[in-house]
Amino acid sequence: MAFFEYALIGYFVGILTTAPVGPVNVMAIQHAVRSGFHHGVYVGLGAVVADTIYAAAAIFGVAAVTQFVEGQIKLIEIVGGALLIIFGLKIWNTHPHLSKKGNVKEHGFLGDATAAFFLAITNPGTILAFVAIFGGLGDLRPAHDNYFGALVMVAGVTAGATSWWVIVSAAVSRFRTRIDDQWLDRANHIAGAILLAFGALIYLDLAFDLFS
């Protein structure tokens, strides 16, 4: 597979893992609503660093596991598909709350980014989501000895996550008066549905291989 394809897959994985509305998204949205585009991006960039670390750990970890348990790829895909479905259901049923008033402080680029980094890096669901997605990619994932391909995919994740924060911060700062809890619910329903569909596709592919 070409490196461009690895980058493109990583890009969409970065968006998919960043889109669910959790604490960091709410924090970024609140900053963008109150202080504009740049503060929303500052928050997002802290989370991007955490996502990049987790993505690298997941893709190289999955590669290492694949190398040691060669022949167990189907088992990895089964577990990954199940985790994606579980995460999809959890995200679908999560109802984040946005406070446009109250104690929402801005601390400049470093402070906002650092706060978001620690929020993201201490969320165990993030690494599990990356492991589930990369484990479910099967042949679309770089081979265990293709380190450059893995780095390209991680770079794609970084680019996708960064793009998400730029787009969200721009949209929120532009339409700040229309953002409410119902909007956040819809965003989570979309992200949850995508994860559920991804998990279902993994099982459809497994079923196709089984009966073909």
GUSE-895574 format. One record per residue: chain; residue number from 1; y, x, z of N, C-alpha, C in turn; residue in one letter. Coordinates in nm, 2 decimals, decimal comma. Layout:
BEGIN
- chaine num n_Y n_X n_Z ca_Y ca_X ca_Z c_Y c_X c_Z residu
- A NUM Y X Z Y X Z Y X Z A
...
This chain:
BEGIN
- chaine num n_Y n_X n_Z ca_Y ca_X ca_Z c_Y c_X c_Z residu
- A 1 -0,12 0,08 0,00 0,00 0,00 0,00 0,12 0,09 0,00 M
- A 2 0,23 0,05 -0,08 0,35 0,13 -0,09 0,43 0,12 0,04 A
- A 3 0,51 0,23 0,06 0,59 0,24 0,19 0,69 0,12 0,19 F
- A 4 0,74 0,08 0,07 0,83 -0,03 0,07 0,77 -0,15 0,13 F
- A 5 0,64 -0,18 0,10 0,57 -0,29 0,15 0,56 -0,28 0,30 E
- A 6 0,53 -0,16 0,35 0,52 -0,14 0,50 0,65 -0,18 0,56 Y
- A 7 0,76 -0,13 0,50 0,89 -0,15 0,56 0,93 -0,30 0,56 A
- A 8 0,89 -0,37 0,45 0,92 -0,51 0,44 0,84 -0,59 0,54 L
- A 9 0,71 -0,56 0,56 0,63 -0,63 0,66 0,69 -0,60 0,80 I
- A 10 0,73 -0,48 0,83 0,79 -0,44 0,96 0,92 -0,52 0,98 G
- A 11 0,99 -0,54 0,87 1,12 -0,61 0,88 1,10 -0,75 0,92 Y
- A 12 1,00 -0,82 0,86 0,98 -0,96 0,90 0,91 -0,97 1,04 F
- A 13 0,83 -0,87 1,08 0,78 -0,87 1,21 0,89 -0,85 1,31 V
- A 14 0,99 -0,77 1,28 1,11 -0,75 1,37 1,18 -0,88 1,39 G
- A 15 1,20 -0,95 1,28 1,27 -1,08 1,30 1,19 -1,18 1,38 I
- A 16 1,06 -1,18 1,35 0,97 -1,28 1,41 0,96 -1,26 1,56 L
- A 17 0,95 -1,13 1,60 0,94 -1,10 1,75 1,08 -1,11 1,82 T
- A 18 1,19 -1,11 1,75 1,32 -1,12 1,81 1,37 -1,26 1,81 T
- A 19 1,33 -1,34 1,72 1,38 -1,48 1,71 1,36 -1,57 1,82 A
- A 20 1,24 -1,57 1,89 1,23 -1,66 2,00 1,34 -1,65 2,11 P
- A 21 1,39 -1,76 2,15 1,50 -1,76 2,24 1,46 -1,74 2,38 V
- A 22 1,47 -1,62 2,43 1,44 -1,59 2,57 1,57 -1,54 2,64 G
- A 23 1,55 -1,46 2,75 1,67 -1,42 2,82 1,77 -1,33 2,74 P
- A 24 1,72 -1,24 2,66 1,81 -1,16 2,58 1,89 -1,24 2,48 V
- A 25 1,82 -1,33 2,41 1,89 -1,41 2,31 1,99 -1,50 2,38 N
- A 26 1,96 -1,56 2,49 2,06 -1,64 2,57 2,18 -1,55 2,61 V
- A 27 2,15 -1,43 2,66 2,25 -1,34 2,70 2,34 -1,30 2,58 M
- A 28 2,28 -1,27 2,46 2,36 -1,24 2,34 2,44 -1,35 2,30 A
- A 29 2,39 -1,47 2,30 2,46 -1,59 2,25 2,58 -1,62 2,34 I
- A 30 2,55 -1,61 2,47 2,66 -1,63 2,57 2,78 -1,54 2,55 Q
- A 31 2,74 -1,41 2,53 2,85 -1,31 2,50 2,92 -1,34 2,37 H
- A 32 2,85 -1,37 2,27 2,91 -1,40 2,14 3,00 -1,53 2,15 A
- A 33 2,95 -1,63 2,22 3,03 -1,75 2,24 3,16 -1,72 2,32 V
- A 34 3,15 -1,64 2,42 3,27 -1,62 2,51 3,36 -1,51 2,45 R
- A 35 3,30 -1,40 2,39 3,38 -1,28 2,36 3,38 -1,24 2,21 S
- A 36 3,30 -1,31 2,13 3,30 -1,28 1,99 3,18 -1,20 1,94 G
- A 37 3,18 -1,17 1,81 3,07 -1,11 1,74 3,03 -0,98 1,80 F
- A 38 3,12 -0,89 1,83 3,08 -0,75 1,87 3,00 -0,75 2,00 H
- A 39 3,04 -0,83 2,09 2,97 -0,83 2,22 2,83 -0,89 2,21 H
- A 40 2,81 -0,98 2,12 2,67 -1,03 2,09 2,59 -0,92 2,03 G
- A 41 2,64 -0,84 1,94 2,57 -0,73 1,87 2,54 -0,62 1,98 V
- A 42 2,63 -0,59 2,07 2,61 -0,49 2,17 2,49 -0,53 2,25 Y
- A 43 2,48 -0,65 2,29 2,36 -0,70 2,37 2,23 -0,68 2,28 V
- A 44 2,24 -0,72 2,16 2,12 -0,71 2,07 2,07 -0,57 2,05 G
- A 45 2,16 -0,48 2,04 2,12 -0,34 2,01 2,04 -0,28 2,13 L
- A 46 2,08 -0,32 2,25 1,99 -0,28 2,36 1,85 -0,33 2,35 G
- A 47 1,84 -0,45 2,31 1,70 -0,51 2,29 1,63 -0,44 2,17 A
- A 48 1,71 -0,40 2,07 1,64 -0,33 1,95 1,58 -0,20 2,00 V
- A 49 1,64 -0,13 2,09 1,58 0,00 2,13 1,45 -0,03 2,20 V
- A 50 1,44 -0,14 2,29 1,32 -0,17 2,36 1,21 -0,22 2,26 A
- A 51 1,26 -0,30 2,16 1,16 -0,35 2,06 1,10 -0,23 1,98 D
- A 52 1,19 -0,14 1,94 1,14 -0,02 1,87 1,03 0,06 1,95 T
- A 53 1,06 0,08 2,08 0,96 0,15 2,16 0,83 0,07 2,17 I
- A 54 0,84 -0,06 2,19 0,72 -0,14 2,20 0,64 -0,15 2,06 Y
- A 55 0,72 -0,16 1,95 0,66 -0,16 1,82 0,58 -0,03 1,79 A
- A 56 0,64 0,08 1,82 0,58 0,21 1,80 0,45 0,22 1,89 A
- A 57 0,46 0,18 2,02 0,35 0,19 2,10 0,24 0,10 2,05 A
- A 58 0,27 -0,02 2,00 0,17 -0,12 1,95 0,10 -0,07 1,83 A
- A 59 0,18 -0,03 1,73 0,12 0,01 1,60 0,04 0,14 1,61 I
- A 60 0,09 0,24 1,69 0,01 0,36 1,70 -0,11 0,33 1,80 F
- A 61 -0,09 0,24 1,90 -0,20 0,21 1,99 -0,31 0,13 1,91 G
- A 62 -0,27 0,04 1,83 -0,37 -0,04 1,75 -0,44 0,05 1,66 V
- A 63 -0,37 0,15 1,60 -0,43 0,25 1,51 -0,54 0,33 1,58 A
- A 64 -0,50 0,37 1,71 -0,59 0,45 1,79 -0,72 0,37 1,82 A
- A 65 -0,70 0,25 1,86 -0,81 0,16 1,90 -0,90 0,14 1,78 V
- A 66 -0,83 0,12 1,66 -0,91 0,10 1,54 -0,99 0,22 1,51 T
- A 67 -0,94 0,34 1,53 -1,01 0,46 1,50 -1,14 0,47 1,59 Q
- A 68 -1,12 0,43 1,72 -1,23 0,45 1,81 -1,34 0,34 1,80 F
- A 69 -1,29 0,22 1,76 -1,39 0,11 1,76 -1,40 0,06 1,61 V
- A 70 -1,41 0,15 1,52 -1,42 0,12 1,38 -1,54 0,02 1,36 E
- A 71 -1,51 -0,08 1,29 -1,61 -0,18 1,27 -1,58 -0,31 1,35 G
- A 72 -1,48 -0,30 1,44 -1,45 -0,41 1,53 -1,32 -0,47 1,49 Q
- A 73 -1,28 -0,45 1,36 -1,15 -0,51 1,32 -1,15 -0,66 1,33 I
- A 74 -1,26 -0,72 1,30 -1,26 -0,87 1,31 -1,24 -0,92 1,45 K
- A 75 -1,29 -0,84 1,54 -1,27 -0,88 1,68 -1,12 -0,87 1,72 L
- A 76 -1,06 -0,76 1,67 -0,92 -0,74 1,70 -0,84 -0,86 1,64 I
- A 77 -0,87 -0,90 1,52 -0,80 -1,01 1,45 -0,82 -1,14 1,53 E
- A 78 -0,95 -1,16 1,58 -0,97 -1,28 1,65 -0,89 -1,29 1,78 I
- A 79 -0,88 -1,18 1,85 -0,80 -1,18 1,97 -0,65 -1,19 1,94 V
- A 80 -0,61 -1,12 1,83 -0,47 -1,12 1,79 -0,43 -1,26 1,75 G
- A 81 -0,51 -1,33 1,67 -0,48 -1,47 1,63 -0,47 -1,56 1,75 G
- A 82 -0,56 -1,54 1,85 -0,56 -1,63 1,97 -0,43 -1,60 2,05 A
- A 83 -0,39 -1,48 2,06 -0,26 -1,45 2,13 -0,14 -1,50 2,06 L
- A 84 -0,14 -1,50 1,93 -0,03 -1,55 1,85 -0,02 -1,70 1,87 L
- A 85 -0,13 -1,77 1,88 -0,13 -1,92 1,90 -0,08 -1,95 2,04 I
- A 86 -0,13 -1,87 2,14 -0,08 -1,89 2,28 0,07 -1,87 2,29 I
- A 87 0,12 -1,75 2,23 0,26 -1,73 2,23 0,34 -1,83 2,16 F
- A 88 0,29 -1,88 2,05 0,36 -1,98 1,97 0,37 -2,11 2,05 G
- A 89 0,27 -2,15 2,12 0,27 -2,27 2,21 0,37 -2,25 2,32 L
- A 90 0,37 -2,13 2,38 0,46 -2,10 2,50 0,60 -2,11 2,45 K
- A 91 0,63 -2,05 2,34 0,77 -2,05 2,29 0,82 -2,19 2,25 I
- A 92 0,73 -2,27 2,19 0,76 -2,40 2,15 0,80 -2,48 2,27 W
- A 93 0,73 -2,46 2,38 0,75 -2,54 2,51 0,86 -2,48 2,60 N
- A 94 0,92 -2,37 2,56 1,02 -2,31 2,64 1,16 -2,37 2,61 T
- A 95 1,23 -2,41 2,72 1,36 -2,47 2,70 1,47 -2,39 2,76 H
- A 96 1,53 -2,29 2,69 1,63 -2,21 2,74 1,76 -2,28 2,77 P
- A 97 1,84 -2,23 2,86 1,97 -2,30 2,90 2,08 -2,21 2,87 H
- A 98 2,18 -2,26 2,80 2,30 -2,18 2,77 2,42 -2,23 2,86 L
- A 99 2,48 -2,13 2,93 2,59 -2,16 3,01 2,71 -2,10 2,94 S
- A 100 2,81 -2,19 2,90 2,93 -2,14 2,84 3,04 -2,10 2,94 K
- A 101 3,01 -2,14 3,07 3,10 -2,11 3,17 3,03 -2,03 3,28 K
- A 102 3,10 -1,99 3,38 3,04 -1,92 3,49 3,05 -1,77 3,48 G
- A 103 2,96 -1,70 3,55 2,97 -1,56 3,57 2,89 -1,49 3,45 N
- A 104 2,96 -1,48 3,34 2,91 -1,40 3,22 3,00 -1,29 3,20 V
- A 105 2,97 -1,17 3,25 3,06 -1,06 3,24 3,03 -0,97 3,13 K
- A 106 3,13 -0,91 3,07 3,12 -0,81 2,97 3,15 -0,67 3,03 E
- A 107 3,07 -0,57 2,99 3,08 -0,44 3,05 3,10 -0,33 2,94 H
- A 108 3,14 -0,37 2,82 3,15 -0,28 2,72 3,02 -0,25 2,65 G
- A 109 3,02 -0,17 2,55 2,90 -0,15 2,47 2,78 -0,10 2,55 F
- A 110 2,81 0,01 2,63 2,70 0,07 2,70 2,64 -0,02 2,81 L
- A 111 2,73 -0,09 2,88 2,68 -0,18 2,99 2,60 -0,29 2,94 G
- A 112 2,65 -0,36 2,83 2,58 -0,48 2,78 2,45 -0,44 2,71 D
- A 113 2,45 -0,33 2,64 2,33 -0,28 2,57 2,22 -0,24 2,68 A
- A 114 2,27 -0,17 2,78 2,17 -0,13 2,89 2,11 -0,25 2,96 T
- A 115 2,19 -0,35 2,99 2,14 -0,47 3,05 2,04 -0,54 2,97 A
- A 116 2,06 -0,55 2,84 1,97 -0,61 2,74 1,84 -0,53 2,73 A
- A 117 1,86 -0,39 2,73 1,74 -0,31 2,72 1,64 -0,33 2,83 F
- A 118 1,70 -0,33 2,96 1,61 -0,35 3,07 1,55 -0,49 3,07 F
- A 119 1,62 -0,59 3,03 1,57 -0,73 3,02 1,45 -0,73 2,92 L
- A 120 1,47 -0,66 2,81 1,36 -0,66 2,70 1,24 -0,57 2,74 A
- A 121 1,27 -0,45 2,80 1,16 -0,36 2,82 1,07 -0,40 2,94 I
- A 122 1,13 -0,49 3,02 1,05 -0,54 3,14 0,98 -0,67 3,11 T
- A 123 0,98 -0,71 2,98 0,91 -0,83 2,94 0,77 -0,80 2,89 N
- A 124 0,66 -0,82 2,96 0,53 -0,78 2,91 0,49 -0,86 2,79 P
- A 125 0,55 -0,98 2,77 0,51 -1,06 2,65 0,55 -0,99 2,52 G
- A 126 0,65 -0,90 2,53 0,70 -0,84 2,40 0,59 -0,75 2,35 T
- A 127 0,54 -0,66 2,43 0,43 -0,56 2,38 0,31 -0,64 2,34 I
- A 128 0,27 -0,74 2,41 0,16 -0,82 2,38 0,18 -0,89 2,24 L
- A 129 0,30 -0,94 2,22 0,33 -1,00 2,09 0,31 -0,90 1,97 A
- A 130 0,37 -0,78 1,99 0,35 -0,67 1,89 0,21 -0,64 1,87 F
- A 131 0,13 -0,62 1,98 -0,01 -0,59 1,96 -0,08 -0,70 1,89 V
- A 132 -0,05 -0,82 1,92 -0,12 -0,94 1,85 -0,09 -0,94 1,70 A
- A 133 0,04 -0,92 1,67 0,08 -0,93 1,53 0,02 -0,81 1,45 I
- A 134 0,04 -0,69 1,50 -0,01 -0,57 1,43 -0,16 -0,57 1,42 F
- A 135 -0,23 -0,62 1,53 -0,37 -0,63 1,53 -0,42 -0,73 1,43 G
- A 136 -0,34 -0,83 1,40 -0,38 -0,94 1,31 -0,35 -0,91 1,17 G
- A 137 -0,28 -0,80 1,14 -0,24 -0,77 1,00 -0,36 -0,72 0,92 L
- A 138 -0,46 -0,66 0,99 -0,58 -0,61 0,91 -0,54 -0,51 0,81 G
- A 139 -0,58 -0,53 0,69 -0,55 -0,43 0,58 -0,41 -0,41 0,55 D
- A 140 -0,32 -0,50 0,59 -0,18 -0,49 0,57 -0,11 -0,38 0,66 L
- A 141 -0,19 -0,34 0,76 -0,14 -0,24 0,86 -0,18 -0,10 0,81 R
- A 142 -0,09 0,00 0,83 -0,13 0,14 0,78 -0,26 0,19 0,84 P
- A 143 -0,33 0,27 0,77 -0,45 0,33 0,82 -0,42 0,41 0,94 A
- A 144 -0,53 0,44 1,02 -0,51 0,51 1,15 -0,45 0,65 1,13 H
- A 145 -0,47 0,71 1,01 -0,42 0,85 0,99 -0,30 0,85 0,90 D
- A 146 -0,25 0,73 0,87 -0,12 0,72 0,79 0,00 0,71 0,89 N
- A 147 0,03 0,82 0,94 0,14 0,82 1,04 0,28 0,79 0,98 Y
- A 148 0,30 0,84 0,86 0,43 0,81 0,80 0,44 0,66 0,77 F
- A 149 0,33 0,60 0,72 0,34 0,46 0,69 0,36 0,38 0,82 G
- A 150 0,30 0,42 0,93 0,33 0,36 1,06 0,48 0,37 1,10 A
- A 151 0,53 0,49 1,08 0,67 0,51 1,11 0,76 0,42 1,03 L
- A 152 0,73 0,41 0,90 0,81 0,33 0,81 0,80 0,18 0,86 V
- A 153 0,68 0,14 0,90 0,67 0,00 0,95 0,75 -0,02 1,08 M
- A 154 0,75 0,08 1,17 0,83 0,07 1,29 0,98 0,07 1,25 V
- A 155 1,02 0,15 1,15 1,16 0,15 1,11 1,20 0,01 1,05 A
- A 156 1,10 -0,05 0,98 1,13 -0,19 0,93 1,15 -0,29 1,05 G
- A 157 1,07 -0,27 1,16 1,09 -0,36 1,27 1,23 -0,34 1,33 V
- A 158 1,27 -0,22 1,34 1,41 -0,19 1,39 1,51 -0,25 1,30 T
- A 159 1,50 -0,24 1,17 1,59 -0,30 1,08 1,59 -0,45 1,09 A
- A 160 1,47 -0,51 1,10 1,46 -0,66 1,11 1,53 -0,71 1,24 G
- A 161 1,50 -0,64 1,35 1,55 -0,69 1,48 1,71 -0,67 1,48 A
- A 162 1,76 -0,56 1,42 1,90 -0,54 1,41 1,97 -0,65 1,33 T
- A 163 1,91 -0,68 1,21 1,96 -0,78 1,12 1,97 -0,92 1,19 S
- A 164 1,86 -0,95 1,27 1,86 -1,07 1,35 1,99 -1,08 1,44 W
- A 165 2,01 -0,98 1,51 2,12 -0,98 1,61 2,26 -0,99 1,54 W
- A 166 2,27 -0,92 1,43 2,40 -0,93 1,35 2,42 -1,07 1,30 V
- A 167 2,31 -1,13 1,24 2,32 -1,26 1,18 2,35 -1,37 1,29 I
- A 168 2,28 -1,36 1,40 2,30 -1,45 1,51 2,43 -1,44 1,57 V
- A 169 2,48 -1,32 1,60 2,61 -1,30 1,66 2,72 -1,35 1,57 S
- A 170 2,71 -1,33 1,44 2,81 -1,37 1,34 2,81 -1,52 1,33 A
- A 171 2,69 -1,59 1,33 2,68 -1,73 1,32 2,73 -1,80 1,45 A
- A 172 2,70 -1,74 1,57 2,74 -1,80 1,69 2,89 -1,79 1,71 V
- A 173 2,95 -1,67 1,68 3,09 -1,65 1,69 3,17 -1,74 1,59 S
- A 174 3,11 -1,77 1,48 3,17 -1,86 1,38 3,16 -2,01 1,42 R
- A 175 3,05 -2,05 1,47 3,03 -2,19 1,51 3,01 -2,21 1,66 F
- A 176 3,08 -2,13 1,74 3,06 -2,13 1,88 3,07 -2,26 1,95 R
- A 177 3,15 -2,35 1,89 3,17 -2,48 1,96 3,05 -2,58 1,94 T
- A 178 2,96 -2,54 1,85 2,85 -2,63 1,82 2,72 -2,58 1,88 R
- A 179 2,72 -2,47 1,95 2,60 -2,41 2,01 2,57 -2,48 2,14 I
- A 180 2,45 -2,54 2,16 2,42 -2,60 2,28 2,27 -2,58 2,31 D
- A 181 2,22 -2,64 2,42 2,08 -2,62 2,45 1,99 -2,69 2,35 D
- A 182 2,03 -2,79 2,28 1,95 -2,86 2,18 1,93 -2,76 2,06 Q
- A 183 2,04 -2,69 2,03 2,03 -2,59 1,92 1,93 -2,48 1,96 W
- A 184 1,93 -2,44 2,08 1,83 -2,33 2,13 1,69 -2,39 2,12 L
- A 185 1,67 -2,51 2,16 1,54 -2,57 2,15 1,49 -2,57 2,00 D
- A 186 1,57 -2,61 1,91 1,53 -2,61 1,77 1,49 -2,47 1,72 R
- A 187 1,57 -2,37 1,76 1,54 -2,23 1,73 1,40 -2,19 1,78 A
- A 188 1,37 -2,23 1,90 1,24 -2,20 1,96 1,13 -2,27 1,89 N
- A 189 1,15 -2,40 1,85 1,05 -2,47 1,78 1,02 -2,41 1,64 H
- A 190 1,12 -2,36 1,58 1,10 -2,29 1,45 1,02 -2,16 1,47 I
- A 191 1,06 -2,08 1,57 0,99 -1,95 1,60 0,85 -1,98 1,64 A
- A 192 0,83 -2,08 1,73 0,69 -2,11 1,77 0,60 -2,16 1,66 G
- A 193 0,66 -2,24 1,57 0,58 -2,29 1,46 0,54 -2,17 1,37 A
- A 194 0,63 -2,07 1,35 0,59 -1,96 1,26 0,48 -1,88 1,32 I
- A 195 0,49 -1,86 1,46 0,38 -1,78 1,52 0,25 -1,86 1,52 L
- A 196 0,25 -1,99 1,53 0,13 -2,07 1,52 0,07 -2,07 1,38 L
- A 197 0,16 -2,07 1,28 0,11 -2,06 1,14 0,05 -1,93 1,12 A
- A 198 0,11 -1,82 1,17 0,06 -1,69 1,15 -0,08 -1,68 1,21 F
- A 199 -0,10 -1,73 1,33 -0,23 -1,73 1,40 -0,33 -1,81 1,32 G
- A 200 -0,29 -1,92 1,27 -0,38 -2,01 1,19 -0,42 -1,94 1,06 A
- A 201 -0,33 -1,87 1,00 -0,36 -1,80 0,88 -0,47 -1,69 0,90 L
- A 202 -0,46 -1,62 1,02 -0,56 -1,52 1,05 -0,69 -1,58 1,06 I
- A 203 -0,71 -1,69 1,12 -0,84 -1,76 1,14 -0,89 -1,82 1,01 Y
- A 204 -0,79 -1,86 0,92 -0,83 -1,91 0,79 -0,89 -1,79 0,71 L
- A 205 -0,83 -1,67 0,72 -0,87 -1,56 0,65 -1,01 -1,51 0,70 D
- A 206 -1,03 -1,52 0,83 -1,16 -1,49 0,89 -1,27 -1,58 0,84 L
- A 207 -1,23 -1,71 0,84 -1,33 -1,81 0,79 -1,36 -1,79 0,64 A
- A 208 -1,26 -1,76 0,56 -1,29 -1,73 0,42 -1,38 -1,62 0,40 F
- A 209 -1,36 -1,51 0,48 -1,45 -1,39 0,47 -1,59 -1,43 0,52 D
- A 210 -1,60 -1,51 0,62 -1,73 -1,55 0,67 -1,82 -1,63 0,58 L
- A 211 -1,75 -1,72 0,50 -1,83 -1,81 0,41 -1,82 -1,77 0,27 F
- A 212 -1,75 -1,66 0,24 -1,75 -1,61 0,10 -1,87 -1,53 0,07 S
